[in-house]
Amino acid sequence: MSGEPVDELVAPVATDPVPDLVEHILGGAQYISPSYWLGWVAEQVTGTNPWQWIADQYGGDWASVQRGGVALQHLGEFGVGYGTAVKGGVEGLAHSWTGVAAGAAGTYFTGFGTAVKDQKVDLDGMGVQLVQTATGMYQTASAIKGLWETLLDLLIAMAAEAAAAAASSWTIVGPIAAGAAFALTLTKAIGVWGQVLNAHTAVWNAAQGLVGILAGYLSGLHDLDAHALPAASYDHPGA
């Protein structure tokens, strides 16, 4: 905990869930994919990798979700510092302020400080869920990007096989062989497309599950309702 509670309210920053070096090692096979290099060339020209863009539309903006989770964790740390400061101020004031009003103020602000501090558990819980979800979104987007590259590689192969069949149409064996190869590649491509759709379904199911989990945590943040700030300033009858 830093010196002042407000110091905890720093801007959240998203970090890469999987280091690039690890991705390069584990994804070495992508470097022999024509579609991978087509995406790389497109990014150099337009600033956007089309396959990554498509994957992001399926997987979602993982960086924003991660920042939201980190922000909630920062807010929880702020609450602990703020609640501690409030209770400390009340305890310090008790040495010089006594009476009915002092007792009422002490009770109120002590309860208020405790309620603020206790919110950390729920805020941290939501923050962790969002950060974990962001990691899943990132990995899903990476998987979808790889599937799209595989699908496009198969489409390129199908185009080449169709062209070979057309070029050898004057023979009998050529079109038959090329047609068989085309059918096999088509079957593979349909299978990869099915995997893309399954990945999208997984993302949607994860999002639905996250909503339910967060709703549970939000129900624990109602303690402050019992400690609403007074609507008017204190008015002593004898003042």
PyRosetta script that sets phi, psi and omega in degrees:
from pyrosetta import init, pose_from_sequence

init()
pose = pose_from_sequence("MSGEPVDELVAPVATDPVPDLVEHILGGAQYISPSYWLGWVAEQVTGTNPWQWIADQYGGDWASVQRGGVALQHLGEFGVGYGTAVKGGVEGLAHSWTGVAAGAAGTYFTGFGTAVKDQKVDLDGMGVQLVQTATGMYQTASAIKGLWETLLDLLIAMAAEAAAAAASSWTIVGPIAAGAAFALTLTKAIGVWGQVLNAHTAVWNAAQGLVGILAGYLSGLHDLDAHALPAASYDHPGA")
pose.set_psi(1, 130.5)
pose.set_omega(1, -179.7)
pose.set_phi(2, -79.8)
pose.set_psi(2, 178.6)
pose.set_omega(2, -175.0)
pose.set_phi(3, -62.6)
pose.set_psi(3, -40.5)
pose.set_omega(3, -177.9)
pose.set_phi(4, -119.0)
pose.set_psi(4, 139.8)
pose.set_omega(4, 180.0)
pose.set_phi(5, -54.9)
pose.set_psi(5, -37.9)
pose.set_omega(5, -176.4)
pose.set_phi(6, -64.6)
pose.set_psi(6, -21.4)
pose.set_omega(6, 179.1)
pose.set_phi(7, -64.1)
pose.set_psi(7, -18.7)
pose.set_omega(7, 179.0)
pose.set_phi(8, -77.8)
pose.set_psi(8, -17.1)
pose.set_omega(8, -176.8)
pose.set_phi(9, -87.2)
pose.set_psi(9, 64.3)
pose.set_omega(9, 177.8)
pose.set_phi(10, -94.6)
pose.set_psi(10, 155.9)
pose.set_omega(10, -179.1)
pose.set_phi(11, -64.1)
pose.set_psi(11, 128.0)
pose.set_omega(11, 179.6)
pose.set_phi(12, -70.5)
pose.set_psi(12, 142.6)
pose.set_omega(12, -179.3)
pose.set_phi(13, -123.4)
pose.set_psi(13, 131.1)
pose.set_omega(13, 177.9)
pose.set_phi(14, -80.9)
pose.set_psi(14, 140.6)
pose.set_omega(14, 177.8)
pose.set_phi(15, -123.3)
pose.set_psi(15, 149.8)
pose.set_omega(15, -179.3)
pose.set_phi(16, -64.0)
pose.set_psi(16, 117.2)
pose.set_omega(16, -178.4)
pose.set_phi(17, -62.1)
pose.set_psi(17, -30.1)
pose.set_omega(17, -179.5)
pose.set_phi(18, -125.3)
pose.set_psi(18, 118.4)
pose.set_omega(18, -179.1)
pose.set_phi(19, -55.3)
pose.set_psi(19, 143.8)
pose.set_omega(19, -178.2)
pose.set_phi(20, -58.1)
pose.set_psi(20, -38.1)
pose.set_omega(20, -178.4)
pose.set_phi(21, -60.5)
pose.set_psi(21, -42.8)
pose.set_omega(21, 178.7)
pose.set_phi(22, -63.2)
pose.set_psi(22, -42.5)
pose.set_omega(22, -179.9)
pose.set_phi(23, -63.4)
pose.set_psi(23, -39.4)
pose.set_omega(23, -179.8)
pose.set_phi(24, -65.3)
pose.set_psi(24, -38.1)
pose.set_omega(24, -178.9)
pose.set_phi(25, -71.2)
pose.set_psi(25, -48.3)
pose.set_omega(25, -177.2)
pose.set_phi(26, -71.7)
pose.set_psi(26, -28.4)
pose.set_omega(26, -177.7)
pose.set_phi(27, -103.7)
pose.set_psi(27, 33.8)
pose.set_omega(27, -176.9)
pose.set_phi(28, -60.3)
pose.set_psi(28, -29.8)
pose.set_omega(28, -177.2)
pose.set_phi(29, -65.0)
pose.set_psi(29, -21.4)
pose.set_omega(29, -177.2)
pose.set_phi(30, -66.0)
pose.set_psi(30, -22.3)
pose.set_omega(30, -175.0)
pose.set_phi(31, -74.4)
pose.set_psi(31, -6.2)
pose.set_omega(31, 174.0)
pose.set_phi(32, -107.6)
pose.set_psi(32, 11.5)
pose.set_omega(32, 179.7)
pose.set_phi(33, -92.4)
pose.set_psi(33, 123.5)
pose.set_omega(33, 176.5)
pose.set_phi(34, -58.1)
pose.set_psi(34, -38.8)
pose.set_omega(34, -178.5)
pose.set_phi(35, -66.1)
pose.set_psi(35, -34.9)
pose.set_omega(35, 177.8)
pose.set_phi(36, -58.9)
pose.set_psi(36, -46.0)
pose.set_omega(36, -177.8)
pose.set_phi(37, -74.3)
pose.set_psi(37, -29.4)
pose.set_omega(37, 172.8)
pose.set_phi(38, -62.4)
pose.set_psi(38, -43.2)
pose.set_omega(38, 177.5)
pose.set_phi(39, -63.9)
pose.set_psi(39, -39.8)
pose.set_omega(39, -179.9)
pose.set_phi(40, -64.7)
pose.set_psi(40, -44.1)
pose.set_omega(40, 179.1)
pose.set_phi(41, -64.1)
pose.set_psi(41, -42.1)
pose.set_omega(41, 179.3)
pose.set_phi(42, -61.1)
pose.set_psi(42, -37.8)
pose.set_omega(42, 179.2)
pose.set_phi(43, -66.7)
pose.set_psi(43, -36.8)
pose.set_omega(43, 178.4)
pose.set_phi(44, -65.9)
pose.set_psi(44, -33.4)
pose.set_omega(44, -176.6)
pose.set_phi(45, -84.0)
pose.set_psi(45, -46.1)
pose.set_omega(45, -172.3)
pose.set_phi(46, -105.6)
pose.set_psi(46, -13.7)
pose.set_omega(46, -177.2)
pose.set_phi(47, 87.0)
pose.set_psi(47, 0.4)
pose.set_omega(47, -178.4)
pose.set_phi(48, -134.8)
pose.set_psi(48, 129.6)
pose.set_omega(48, 172.8)
pose.set_phi(49, -84.5)
pose.set_psi(49, 113.6)
pose.set_omega(49, -173.7)
pose.set_phi(50, -60.5)
pose.set_psi(50, -35.4)
pose.set_omega(50, -179.2)
pose.set_phi(51, -70.8)
pose.set_psi(51, -37.5)
pose.set_omega(51, 177.4)
pose.set_phi(52, -68.2)
pose.set_psi(52, -37.5)
pose.set_omega(52, 178.6)
pose.set_phi(53, -61.4)
pose.set_psi(53, -45.4)
pose.set_omega(53, 178.7)
pose.set_phi(54, -61.9)
pose.set_psi(54, -43.6)
pose.set_omega(54, -179.8)
pose.set_phi(55, -61.6)
pose.set_psi(55, -38.7)
pose.set_omega(55, 179.7)
pose.set_phi(56, -66.2)
pose.set_psi(56, -33.2)
pose.set_omega(56, 177.8)
pose.set_phi(57, -67.3)
pose.set_psi(57, -33.7)
pose.set_omega(57, 178.1)
pose.set_phi(58, -78.2)
pose.set_psi(58, -48.2)
pose.set_omega(58, -173.2)
pose.set_phi(59, -81.1)
pose.set_psi(59, -24.4)
pose.set_omega(59, 179.9)
pose.set_phi(60, 94.7)
pose.set_psi(60, 171.0)
pose.set_omega(60, -178.0)
pose.set_phi(61, -82.8)
pose.set_psi(61, 83.7)
pose.set_omega(61, -175.6)
pose.set_phi(62, -62.3)
pose.set_psi(62, -34.2)
pose.set_omega(62, -176.7)
pose.set_phi(63, -64.5)
pose.set_psi(63, -40.9)
pose.set_omega(63, 179.2)
pose.set_phi(64, -66.9)
pose.set_psi(64, -39.4)
pose.set_omega(64, 178.4)
pose.set_phi(65, -64.4)
pose.set_psi(65, -42.1)
pose.set_omega(65, 178.9)
pose.set_phi(66, -63.7)
pose.set_psi(66, -42.6)
pose.set_omega(66, 178.5)
pose.set_phi(67, -62.3)
pose.set_psi(67, -37.9)
pose.set_omega(67, 177.3)
pose.set_phi(68, -61.0)
pose.set_psi(68, -41.7)
pose.set_omega(68, 178.6)
pose.set_phi(69, -65.1)
pose.set_psi(69, -43.6)
pose.set_omega(69, 179.2)
pose.set_phi(70, -65.0)
pose.set_psi(70, -38.7)
pose.set_omega(70, 179.2)
pose.set_phi(71, -61.9)
pose.set_psi(71, -40.6)
pose.set_omega(71, 178.4)
pose.set_phi(72, -64.9)
pose.set_psi(72, -37.4)
pose.set_omega(72, 177.4)
pose.set_phi(73, -66.4)
pose.set_psi(73, -39.2)
pose.set_omega(73, 175.9)
pose.set_phi(74, -63.4)
pose.set_psi(74, -40.2)
pose.set_omega(74, 179.8)
pose.set_phi(75, -63.5)
pose.set_psi(75, -37.0)
pose.set_omega(75, 177.1)
pose.set_phi(76, -63.5)
pose.set_psi(76, -42.2)
pose.set_omega(76, 178.0)
pose.set_phi(77, -64.8)
pose.set_psi(77, -39.0)
pose.set_omega(77, 176.6)
pose.set_phi(78, -61.2)
pose.set_psi(78, -42.9)
pose.set_omega(78, -179.3)
pose.set_phi(79, -60.3)
pose.set_psi(79, -40.1)
pose.set_omega(79, 178.6)
pose.set_phi(80, -63.1)
pose.set_psi(80, -47.0)
pose.set_omega(80, 180.0)
pose.set_phi(81, -65.1)
pose.set_psi(81, -41.3)
pose.set_omega(81, -178.8)
pose.set_phi(82, -67.0)
pose.set_psi(82, -45.8)
pose.set_omega(82, 179.6)
pose.set_phi(83, -62.6)
pose.set_psi(83, -40.0)
pose.set_omega(83, 178.2)
pose.set_phi(84, -63.9)
pose.set_psi(84, -40.8)
pose.set_omega(84, -179.6)
pose.set_phi(85, -66.3)
pose.set_psi(85, -40.4)
pose.set_omega(85, 179.1)
pose.set_phi(86, -63.0)
pose.set_psi(86, -47.9)
pose.set_omega(86, -179.5)
pose.set_phi(87, -65.7)
pose.set_psi(87, -37.5)
pose.set_omega(87, 177.5)
pose.set_phi(88, -65.3)
pose.set_psi(88, -38.2)
pose.set_omega(88, 178.4)
pose.set_phi(89, -65.6)
pose.set_psi(89, -39.3)
pose.set_omega(89, 178.9)
pose.set_phi(90, -65.0)
pose.set_psi(90, -43.4)
pose.set_omega(90, -179.8)
pose.set_phi(91, -64.6)
pose.set_psi(91, -38.2)
pose.set_omega(91, 178.3)
pose.set_phi(92, -68.3)
pose.set_psi(92, -37.1)
pose.set_omega(92, -178.4)
pose.set_phi(93, -71.5)
pose.set_psi(93, -25.6)
pose.set_omega(93, -177.9)
pose.set_phi(94, -63.7)
pose.set_psi(94, -21.1)
pose.set_omega(94, -179.6)
pose.set_phi(95, -74.5)
pose.set_psi(95, -23.1)
pose.set_omega(95, -176.5)
pose.set_phi(96, -119.9)
pose.set_psi(96, -4.2)
pose.set_omega(96, -177.5)
pose.set_phi(97, -131.7)
pose.set_psi(97, 119.7)
pose.set_omega(97, -179.2)
pose.set_phi(98, -130.6)
pose.set_psi(98, 168.2)
pose.set_omega(98, 179.2)
pose.set_phi(99, 117.2)
pose.set_psi(99, -177.0)
pose.set_omega(99, -177.0)
pose.set_phi(100, -64.0)
pose.set_psi(100, -46.4)
pose.set_omega(100, -179.8)
pose.set_phi(101, -62.6)
pose.set_psi(101, -40.6)
pose.set_omega(101, 179.2)
pose.set_phi(102, -63.2)
pose.set_psi(102, -42.7)
pose.set_omega(102, 179.2)
pose.set_phi(103, -63.5)
pose.set_psi(103, -42.5)
pose.set_omega(103, 179.6)
pose.set_phi(104, -65.2)
pose.set_psi(104, -41.8)
pose.set_omega(104, 179.2)
pose.set_phi(105, -65.4)
pose.set_psi(105, -40.9)
pose.set_omega(105, 179.3)
pose.set_phi(106, -61.8)
pose.set_psi(106, -43.9)
pose.set_omega(106, 179.7)
pose.set_phi(107, -63.1)
pose.set_psi(107, -44.7)
pose.set_omega(107, -177.8)
pose.set_phi(108, -62.8)
pose.set_psi(108, -53.7)
pose.set_omega(108, -173.5)
pose.set_phi(109, -72.3)
pose.set_psi(109, -28.2)
pose.set_omega(109, 174.6)
pose.set_phi(110, -65.4)
pose.set_psi(110, -44.3)
pose.set_omega(110, 177.3)
pose.set_phi(111, -65.6)
pose.set_psi(111, -39.2)
pose.set_omega(111, 179.1)
pose.set_phi(112, -63.1)
pose.set_psi(112, -45.3)
pose.set_omega(112, 179.5)
pose.set_phi(113, -62.3)
pose.set_psi(113, -40.1)
pose.set_omega(113, 178.7)
pose.set_phi(114, -65.1)
pose.set_psi(114, -42.1)
pose.set_omega(114, 179.6)
pose.set_phi(115, -62.2)
pose.set_psi(115, -40.6)
pose.set_omega(115, 179.4)
pose.set_phi(116, -65.3)
pose.set_psi(116, -43.9)
pose.set_omega(116, -179.9)
pose.set_phi(117, -64.3)
pose.set_psi(117, -40.4)
pose.set_omega(117, -176.0)
pose.set_phi(118, -67.8)
pose.set_psi(118, -16.0)
pose.set_omega(118, 179.4)
pose.set_phi(119, -70.8)
pose.set_psi(119, -16.0)
pose.set_omega(119, -177.6)
pose.set_phi(120, -57.6)
pose.set_psi(120, -38.9)
pose.set_omega(120, -177.8)
pose.set_phi(121, -59.8)
pose.set_psi(121, -47.4)
pose.set_omega(121, -179.1)
pose.set_phi(122, -71.4)
pose.set_psi(122, -39.4)
pose.set_omega(122, 178.8)
pose.set_phi(123, -64.7)
pose.set_psi(123, -41.8)
pose.set_omega(123, 177.0)
pose.set_phi(124, -63.9)
pose.set_psi(124, -40.2)
pose.set_omega(124, 179.5)
pose.set_phi(125, -60.8)
pose.set_psi(125, -45.4)
pose.set_omega(125, 177.9)
pose.set_phi(126, -66.2)
pose.set_psi(126, -39.4)
pose.set_omega(126, 180.0)
pose.set_phi(127, -61.7)
pose.set_psi(127, -44.2)
pose.set_omega(127, 179.7)
pose.set_phi(128, -63.1)
pose.set_psi(128, -42.9)
pose.set_omega(128, 179.8)
pose.set_phi(129, -60.9)
pose.set_psi(129, -42.0)
pose.set_omega(129, -179.9)
pose.set_phi(130, -67.7)
pose.set_psi(130, -41.3)
pose.set_omega(130, 179.4)
pose.set_phi(131, -64.1)
pose.set_psi(131, -43.6)
pose.set_omega(131, 178.4)
pose.set_phi(132, -64.9)
pose.set_psi(132, -39.3)
pose.set_omega(132, 177.6)
pose.set_phi(133, -64.2)
pose.set_psi(133, -40.3)
pose.set_omega(133, 178.6)
pose.set_phi(134, -60.5)
pose.set_psi(134, -40.2)
pose.set_omega(134, 177.9)
pose.set_phi(135, -63.0)
pose.set_psi(135, -42.6)
pose.set_omega(135, 177.2)
pose.set_phi(136, -63.2)
pose.set_psi(136, -39.8)
pose.set_omega(136, 178.3)
pose.set_phi(137, -63.4)
pose.set_psi(137, -41.6)
pose.set_omega(137, 179.7)
pose.set_phi(138, -62.5)
pose.set_psi(138, -46.9)
pose.set_omega(138, -178.2)
pose.set_phi(139, -67.7)
pose.set_psi(139, -36.3)
pose.set_omega(139, 177.9)
pose.set_phi(140, -66.1)
pose.set_psi(140, -42.8)
pose.set_omega(140, 178.3)
pose.set_phi(141, -61.8)
pose.set_psi(141, -40.3)
pose.set_omega(141, 178.4)
pose.set_phi(142, -63.6)
pose.set_psi(142, -41.0)
pose.set_omega(142, 178.8)
pose.set_phi(143, -64.7)
pose.set_psi(143, -42.9)
pose.set_omega(143, 179.9)
pose.set_phi(144, -64.7)
pose.set_psi(144, -39.5)
pose.set_omega(144, 177.5)
pose.set_phi(145, -59.3)
pose.set_psi(145, -44.4)
pose.set_omega(145, 178.4)
pose.set_phi(146, -63.7)
pose.set_psi(146, -38.6)
pose.set_omega(146, 178.7)
pose.set_phi(147, -66.2)
pose.set_psi(147, -40.0)
pose.set_omega(147, 178.2)
pose.set_phi(148, -63.2)
pose.set_psi(148, -41.4)
pose.set_omega(148, 178.5)
pose.set_phi(149, -63.6)
pose.set_psi(149, -40.2)
pose.set_omega(149, 177.2)
pose.set_phi(150, -64.2)
pose.set_psi(150, -43.4)
pose.set_omega(150, 179.4)
pose.set_phi(151, -60.7)
pose.set_psi(151, -44.1)
pose.set_omega(151, -179.2)
pose.set_phi(152, -67.5)
pose.set_psi(152, -36.2)
pose.set_omega(152, 175.2)
pose.set_phi(153, -59.7)
pose.set_psi(153, -41.1)
pose.set_omega(153, 178.8)
pose.set_phi(154, -67.5)
pose.set_psi(154, -37.8)
pose.set_omega(154, 177.4)
pose.set_phi(155, -64.7)
pose.set_psi(155, -39.1)
pose.set_omega(155, 177.0)
pose.set_phi(156, -62.4)
pose.set_psi(156, -42.5)
pose.set_omega(156, 178.8)
pose.set_phi(157, -63.7)
pose.set_psi(157, -40.6)
pose.set_omega(157, 179.2)
pose.set_phi(158, -63.3)
pose.set_psi(158, -40.3)
pose.set_omega(158, 179.0)
pose.set_phi(159, -63.4)
pose.set_psi(159, -40.6)
pose.set_omega(159, 179.1)
pose.set_phi(160, -66.0)
pose.set_psi(160, -39.9)
pose.set_omega(160, 179.7)
pose.set_phi(161, -67.2)
pose.set_psi(161, -39.0)
pose.set_omega(161, 177.5)
pose.set_phi(162, -65.4)
pose.set_psi(162, -39.7)
pose.set_omega(162, 178.4)
pose.set_phi(163, -65.8)
pose.set_psi(163, -38.0)
pose.set_omega(163, 179.2)
pose.set_phi(164, -65.2)
pose.set_psi(164, -38.8)
pose.set_omega(164, 178.7)
pose.set_phi(165, -64.5)
pose.set_psi(165, -41.3)
pose.set_omega(165, 179.7)
pose.set_phi(166, -66.9)
pose.set_psi(166, -39.5)
pose.set_omega(166, -177.4)
pose.set_phi(167, -68.6)
pose.set_psi(167, -28.4)
pose.set_omega(167, -177.6)
pose.set_phi(168, -105.3)
pose.set_psi(168, 24.5)
pose.set_omega(168, -175.5)
pose.set_phi(169, -65.2)
pose.set_psi(169, -17.7)
pose.set_omega(169, -179.7)
pose.set_phi(170, -78.4)
pose.set_psi(170, -9.8)
pose.set_omega(170, 175.9)
pose.set_phi(171, -103.2)
pose.set_psi(171, 175.6)
pose.set_omega(171, 176.8)
pose.set_phi(172, -98.8)
pose.set_psi(172, -44.2)
pose.set_omega(172, -175.7)
pose.set_phi(173, -70.0)
pose.set_psi(173, -38.5)
pose.set_omega(173, -175.4)
pose.set_phi(174, -56.4)
pose.set_psi(174, -56.4)
pose.set_omega(174, -178.8)
pose.set_phi(175, -61.2)
pose.set_psi(175, -36.1)
pose.set_omega(175, -179.9)
pose.set_phi(176, -64.7)
pose.set_psi(176, -47.4)
pose.set_omega(176, -179.2)
pose.set_phi(177, -63.8)
pose.set_psi(177, -45.5)
pose.set_omega(177, -179.5)
pose.set_phi(178, -65.6)
pose.set_psi(178, -37.2)
pose.set_omega(178, 178.9)
pose.set_phi(179, -65.4)
pose.set_psi(179, -39.6)
pose.set_omega(179, 178.0)
pose.set_phi(180, -64.9)
pose.set_psi(180, -42.3)
pose.set_omega(180, 178.5)
pose.set_phi(181, -64.4)
pose.set_psi(181, -39.9)
pose.set_omega(181, 178.8)
pose.set_phi(182, -61.9)
pose.set_psi(182, -43.5)
pose.set_omega(182, -179.0)
pose.set_phi(183, -63.8)
pose.set_psi(183, -41.0)
pose.set_omega(183, 179.5)
pose.set_phi(184, -64.8)
pose.set_psi(184, -44.4)
pose.set_omega(184, 179.8)
pose.set_phi(185, -66.3)
pose.set_psi(185, -36.8)
pose.set_omega(185, 177.8)
pose.set_phi(186, -61.2)
pose.set_psi(186, -42.1)
pose.set_omega(186, 178.7)
pose.set_phi(187, -61.8)
pose.set_psi(187, -42.2)
pose.set_omega(187, 178.0)
pose.set_phi(188, -63.5)
pose.set_psi(188, -42.3)
pose.set_omega(188, -178.8)
pose.set_phi(189, -63.8)
pose.set_psi(189, -41.3)
pose.set_omega(189, 178.0)
pose.set_phi(190, -62.5)
pose.set_psi(190, -38.3)
pose.set_omega(190, 178.1)
pose.set_phi(191, -64.0)
pose.set_psi(191, -41.5)
pose.set_omega(191, 179.0)
pose.set_phi(192, -66.1)
pose.set_psi(192, -40.4)
pose.set_omega(192, 178.0)
pose.set_phi(193, -61.2)
pose.set_psi(193, -38.1)
pose.set_omega(193, 176.1)
pose.set_phi(194, -62.0)
pose.set_psi(194, -36.7)
pose.set_omega(194, 177.2)
pose.set_phi(195, -66.6)
pose.set_psi(195, -36.6)
pose.set_omega(195, 176.9)
pose.set_phi(196, -61.9)
pose.set_psi(196, -45.5)
pose.set_omega(196, 180.0)
pose.set_phi(197, -64.9)
pose.set_psi(197, -37.9)
pose.set_omega(197, 177.9)
pose.set_phi(198, -64.4)
pose.set_psi(198, -38.8)
pose.set_omega(198, 178.9)
pose.set_phi(199, -64.3)
pose.set_psi(199, -39.9)
pose.set_omega(199, 178.2)
pose.set_phi(200, -64.2)
pose.set_psi(200, -40.8)
pose.set_omega(200, 178.0)
pose.set_phi(201, -62.8)
pose.set_psi(201, -39.1)
pose.set_omega(201, 179.2)
pose.set_phi(202, -62.7)
pose.set_psi(202, -40.1)
pose.set_omega(202, 178.6)
pose.set_phi(203, -63.3)
pose.set_psi(203, -44.2)
pose.set_omega(203, -179.2)
pose.set_phi(204, -63.5)
pose.set_psi(204, -43.8)
pose.set_omega(204, 179.0)
pose.set_phi(205, -63.2)
pose.set_psi(205, -39.2)
pose.set_omega(205, 179.0)
pose.set_phi(206, -65.1)
pose.set_psi(206, -39.1)
pose.set_omega(206, 179.2)
pose.set_phi(207, -64.7)
pose.set_psi(207, -41.4)
pose.set_omega(207, 178.7)
pose.set_phi(208, -63.8)
pose.set_psi(208, -41.3)
pose.set_omega(208, 178.6)
pose.set_phi(209, -65.1)
pose.set_psi(209, -37.8)
pose.set_omega(209, 179.5)
pose.set_phi(210, -63.2)
pose.set_psi(210, -40.2)
pose.set_omega(210, 179.0)
pose.set_phi(211, -58.8)
pose.set_psi(211, -42.9)
pose.set_omega(211, 179.4)
pose.set_phi(212, -64.6)
pose.set_psi(212, -41.5)
pose.set_omega(212, 180.0)
pose.set_phi(213, -64.9)
pose.set_psi(213, -45.3)
pose.set_omega(213, -179.2)
pose.set_phi(214, -64.5)
pose.set_psi(214, -34.6)
pose.set_omega(214, 178.4)
pose.set_phi(215, -61.3)
pose.set_psi(215, -37.7)
pose.set_omega(215, 177.7)
pose.set_phi(216, -64.4)
pose.set_psi(216, -42.6)
pose.set_omega(216, 178.3)
pose.set_phi(217, -67.2)
pose.set_psi(217, -37.9)
pose.set_omega(217, -179.1)
pose.set_phi(218, -62.3)
pose.set_psi(218, -30.5)
pose.set_omega(218, 179.2)
pose.set_phi(219, -66.5)
pose.set_psi(219, -20.4)
pose.set_omega(219, 179.0)
pose.set_phi(220, -87.8)
pose.set_psi(220, -0.9)
pose.set_omega(220, -178.2)
pose.set_phi(221, -98.4)
pose.set_psi(221, 15.8)
pose.set_omega(221, -176.7)
pose.set_phi(222, -90.6)
pose.set_psi(222, 1.8)
pose.set_omega(222, -178.5)
pose.set_phi(223, -59.2)
pose.set_psi(223, -33.6)
pose.set_omega(223, -177.3)
pose.set_phi(224, -68.0)
pose.set_psi(224, -18.4)
pose.set_omega(224, 177.8)
pose.set_phi(225, -61.2)
pose.set_psi(225, -30.4)
pose.set_omega(225, -179.5)
pose.set_phi(226, -83.4)
pose.set_psi(226, -3.1)
pose.set_omega(226, -178.3)
pose.set_phi(227, -129.1)
pose.set_psi(227, 42.6)
pose.set_omega(227, 179.8)
pose.set_phi(228, -63.4)
pose.set_psi(228, 143.4)
pose.set_omega(228, 178.6)
pose.set_phi(229, -65.2)
pose.set_psi(229, 144.1)
pose.set_omega(229, -179.6)
pose.set_phi(230, -56.2)
pose.set_psi(230, 142.9)
pose.set_omega(230, -179.3)
pose.set_phi(231, -77.8)
pose.set_psi(231, -20.6)
pose.set_omega(231, -178.4)
pose.set_phi(232, -137.7)
pose.set_psi(232, 160.8)
pose.set_omega(232, 179.1)
pose.set_phi(233, -72.7)
pose.set_psi(233, 160.6)
pose.set_omega(233, -179.1)
pose.set_phi(234, -67.3)
pose.set_psi(234, 133.0)
pose.set_omega(234, -178.3)
pose.set_phi(235, -127.8)
pose.set_psi(235, 100.0)
pose.set_omega(235, -178.4)
pose.set_phi(236, -78.7)
pose.set_psi(236, 133.6)
pose.set_omega(236, -177.4)
pose.set_phi(237, -59.1)
pose.set_psi(237, -29.3)
pose.set_omega(237, -177.6)
pose.set_phi(238, -91.6)
pose.set_psi(238, 0.0)
pose.set_omega(238, -176.8)
pose.set_phi(239, -84.4)
pose.dump_pdb("model.pdb")
